[in-house]
Amino acid sequence: MDGTILELKNISQAYGDHWVVRDLSLSLEKGEIGCLLGASGCGKTTVLRTIAGFEPLLRGEILLNGATISRERYSLPPAKRAIGMVFQDYALFPHLTLFDNVAFGLRGLGRAETIVRVSEMLELVGLDKAHAQYPHEISGGQQQRVALARALAPRPALLLLDEPFSNLDVTLRERLSTEVRDILKSYGATALFVTHNQHEAFAVADRIGVMANGAMLQWANAHELYHCPVDRTVASFVGEGMLIPGLVEESGDIVTGLGVHRGIMCRPGGLPGRAIELLVRPEDVVHDDNSPVKVEVVRRNFRGASILYTLRLASGDLIQALVPSHCDHAPGERIGIRSDVRHVVVFDRENPLAPTTVLEEAR
């Protein structure tokens, strides 16, 4: 890392009376890959468009390499922003070869320099033997890599990617997301992309911003988002899991239908004597036939290597467990489980807007 490349300071944007982005802030360091993650309509693409210069700002400020490129009543033209863009549909020119597609943004270079630069970019994305082919002659994954090479060719300070994997099938999407991260990291690019798919966000990004209703709920790495969500919205959007009721005793123990949980406080604000909800992830529950704790199978979701079970505790509360698929149980059966909650995340039931309390390394 070598300094801040992108900084958004409390940016806001609206269409008429409808606020699309509200007081959103984030920063990206040199060489970092960031992601805006959220459901359709949350405002993530609008953020990308304001950074690119396609949308004005109503409030706030956008800085690139420390210089202001957007603020209220000022917007540096997109062509002057040193920002590369990979569009959702790749936007390749069908009548141009792959070489000419990549060379399109290098009009200021001489012919010899252009040949060297395009060759470097096509080699970077693994298409160095496809110079003379046309977009329709290659696969969707290869088209995506050409679009990436074209965006990187002018050496932008920042690369933006709008839902870069949405046009691909699931298997190719998973493989290509890893390839794109490797390409960006090997090039040392600073990038920001948007997606509604948390698996893509986890596979590619160093830092992820979960968005809802135009606001940034949490900006953190994947591990922190998953194990230390700031509120119920982040907890429910990132990963799987269920909230079960419980009580915090004066000792700090968390008493629930799944048992007693305790740990080391990593965030201030314990809630002794308060009613809480405990976040239980599927991996927090271990299938154990020898356990005296028996639960009822309510639903099963077969996933190949594993089965996601929805289980009913004796208290009536529902939890989930991810179990290897050679352990096959039908709804109505009773199975043994034991708790293996390592990160105890609780929410105050009496005050839904209170910060999350997290206990690390529960025992």
NORJOWO-V268916 format. One record per pair of residues at least 4 apart in sequence whose ideal C-beta (glycine too) atoms are under 7 Angstrom apart, sorted by the first residue. I is the first residue (numbers start at 1). J is the second residue. Records with the same first field share a line. If there is no record, write none. Layout:
I=J + J
This chain:
1=29 + 30 + 31 + 32
2=30
3=29 + 30
4=27 + 29
5=28 + 29 + 30 + 64 + 65 + 157 + 158 + 190
6=27 + 28 + 64 + 158 + 190 + 192
7=27 + 63
8=24 + 25 + 26 + 60 + 62
9=25 + 60 + 61
10=23 + 25 + 59 + 60
11=21 + 24 + 50 + 57 + 59 + 60 + 62
12=19 + 21 + 22 + 23 + 58 + 59 + 60
13=20 + 21 + 46 + 50 + 55 + 57 + 58
14=18 + 19 + 20 + 58
15=20
19=214
20=43 + 46 + 214
21=43 + 46 + 47 + 214
22=214 + 215
24=47 + 215 + 216
25=216
26=34 + 209 + 216 + 219
28=32 + 34 + 190 + 192
30=190
31=188 + 190
32=190 + 206 + 207
33=181 + 184 + 191 + 204 + 205 + 206
34=192 + 205 + 206 + 207 + 209
35=193 + 195 + 201 + 204 + 205 + 208 + 209
36=44 + 47 + 194 + 209 + 211
37=195 + 198 + 201 + 208 + 209 + 210 + 211
38=42 + 44 + 196 + 210 + 211 + 212
39=196
40=196
42=211 + 212 + 213 + 214
43=47 + 211 + 214
44=48 + 194 + 211
45=49 + 162 + 194
46=50 + 55
47=51
48=52 + 160 + 162 + 192 + 194
49=54 + 55
50=55 + 57 + 62 + 70
51=62 + 83 + 160
52=78 + 83 + 85 + 160
53=70 + 75 + 76 + 77 + 78 + 81
54=78
56=75
57=62 + 70 + 71 + 72
58=72
59=72
61=68 + 70 + 71
62=69 + 70
63=67 + 68 + 69
64=69 + 81 + 157 + 158
65=157
69=76 + 81
70=74 + 75 + 76
76=80 + 81
82=156 + 157
83=156 + 157 + 158 + 160
84=151 + 152 + 154 + 156 + 159 + 160
85=151 + 160
86=147 + 148 + 151 + 161 + 162 + 164
87=91 + 162
88=162 + 163 + 166 + 167
89=167
90=143 + 144 + 147
91=147
92=101 + 135 + 143 + 146 + 147
93=101 + 104
94=134 + 135 + 136
96=100 + 101
97=101 + 131 + 132 + 133 + 134
98=102 + 122 + 127 + 130 + 131 + 133 + 146
99=103 + 118 + 131 + 132
100=104
101=146 + 150
102=118 + 121 + 122 + 146 + 149 + 150 + 153
103=114 + 118
104=150
105=150 + 153 + 154
106=114 + 117 + 153 + 154
109=113 + 114 + 117
110=114
111=115
112=116
113=117
114=118
115=119
116=120
117=121 + 153
118=122 + 153
119=123 + 128
120=124
121=125 + 149 + 152 + 153
122=127 + 128 + 130 + 131 + 149
123=128
124=149 + 183 + 187
125=145 + 146 + 148 + 149 + 183
126=145
127=142 + 145 + 146
130=138
133=137 + 138
135=143
138=142 + 143
139=143
140=144 + 167 + 168
141=145 + 168 + 172 + 176
142=146
143=147
144=148 + 164 + 176
145=149
146=150
147=151
148=152 + 180 + 183
149=153
151=156 + 159
152=159 + 187 + 189
157=190
158=190 + 192
159=189 + 190 + 191
160=192
161=191 + 193
162=194
163=194 + 195
164=180 + 193
165=173 + 176 + 177 + 200
168=172 + 173 + 176
169=173
170=174
171=175
172=176
173=177 + 200
175=179
176=180
177=181 + 200 + 203 + 204
178=182 + 203
179=183
180=184 + 204
181=185 + 203 + 204
182=186
183=187
184=189 + 191
193=204
195=200 + 201
197=201
198=202 + 238
199=203
200=204
201=205 + 208
202=222
206=221
207=219 + 220 + 221
208=220 + 222 + 225
209=216 + 219
210=217 + 218 + 225 + 234 + 237 + 238
211=215 + 216 + 217
212=217 + 233
217=230 + 231 + 233 + 234
218=225 + 229 + 230 + 234
220=224 + 225
222=226
223=227
224=228
225=229 + 234 + 238
226=238 + 239
227=343
228=345 + 358
229=234 + 235 + 238 + 345 + 356
230=234 + 355 + 356
231=235 + 356
232=236 + 347
233=237
234=238
235=241 + 279 + 345
239=281
240=281 + 282 + 320
241=279 + 280 + 281 + 282 + 320
242=280 + 318 + 319 + 320
243=277 + 278 + 279 + 347
244=256 + 257 + 258 + 277 + 278 + 280 + 317 + 319
245=256 + 275 + 277 + 317 + 349
246=254 + 255 + 256 + 276 + 278
247=255 + 275 + 276
248=252 + 254 + 270 + 271 + 272 + 273 + 274 + 276
249=253 + 255 + 272
250=272 + 273
252=262 + 270 + 272
253=260 + 262
254=260 + 261 + 262 + 276 + 278 + 344 + 346
255=260
256=278
257=313 + 314 + 315 + 317
258=280 + 313 + 319 + 339
259=339
261=341 + 344 + 362
262=362 + 363
263=344 + 359 + 360 + 361 + 362 + 363
264=359 + 360 + 361
265=270 + 359
266=358 + 360
267=356 + 357 + 358
269=355 + 357
270=357
271=276 + 348 + 357
274=348 + 350
275=349 + 350
276=346 + 347 + 348 + 349
277=346 + 347 + 349
278=344 + 346
279=345
280=284 + 285 + 319 + 341
282=308 + 320 + 321 + 322
283=322
284=339 + 340 + 341
285=319 + 320 + 321 + 337 + 339
286=337 + 338 + 340
287=321 + 323 + 327 + 335 + 337
288=336 + 337 + 338
289=336
290=336
291=336 + 337 + 338
293=336 + 337 + 338
294=334 + 335 + 336
295=311 + 312 + 313 + 334 + 335 + 337
296=311 + 312 + 332 + 334
297=309 + 311 + 329 + 330 + 331 + 332 + 333 + 335
298=310 + 311 + 312 + 318 + 331
299=310 + 331
300=307 + 309 + 329 + 331
301=307 + 308
302=307 + 325
303=307 + 308
304=325
305=325
306=322 + 323 + 324 + 325
307=323 + 325 + 328
308=320 + 322
309=320 + 321 + 323
310=318 + 320
311=318 + 319 + 320 + 321 + 337
312=316 + 318
313=317 + 319
321=337
323=327
329=333 + 335
341=362
342=361 + 362
343=358 + 360
344=358 + 359 + 362
345=356 + 358
346=357
347=356
348=354
